[in-house]
Amino acid sequence: MAENLRKLVSNESLRTMHDNLERWLRDYNTNSCDQNLSLCLEFIEQVAKLQGQLFGILTTTAQEGGHYDGVQVIKSRLLPWLEASFTAASLGKPVDSKVPSLQA
């Protein structure tokens, strides 16, 4: 698992994503609606790829912990967060402070 995390940390895509977000912010008002929507979708795709990598690390870490290690953390932190986030998204509401934090 540590190797997957090391690869994620050393990947330039997170730094590039931040730079691209700043560029988008700067150009937002001069972009067309289609340009802004396309940029937003590109970021959603990038975030989804990042989440996929993180869920892979989560799975590997849980497997390394044994059969029941990590279950309480997942039940008490991840599942409520996922429920609140997906409920807000399905209702067309922004994810806000009502969504429980994943931090302990």
C-alpha positions, 0 to 999 in steps of 0.5 A, a space after each residue: 500500500 505504501 508504494 501506491 501512496 508514494 506514487 500518488 504523492 509523487 504524481 504531478 497531476 495534483 499540482 497541475 490540477 491546482 494550477 489549472 483551477 487557478 487558471 480557470 478561476 482567472 478566465 471564468 468570466 471570459 470563458 463561454 458557458 460551454 468552456 466553463 462546463 467542459 473545464 468543470 467536467 474535466 475536473 470532475 473526471 480528474 477527481 474521480 480518478 483520484 478517488 479511485 486511487 484513494 479507494 484502492 489504497 483504502 481497500 489495500 490498507 483494510 486488507 492489510 489490517 486483517 479481517 475486522 480491522 478498520 471496520 469501525 472506522 469505515 462504519 463510523 466515518 466513511 459510510 455516514 459521509 458517503 450517505 450524506 454526500 450522495 443524498 445531497 447530490 441526488 437532491 441537487 444540493 451542494 455538499 455543505 457543512 451538514 455533511 459529516 467530516 471524514 476527519 476523526 
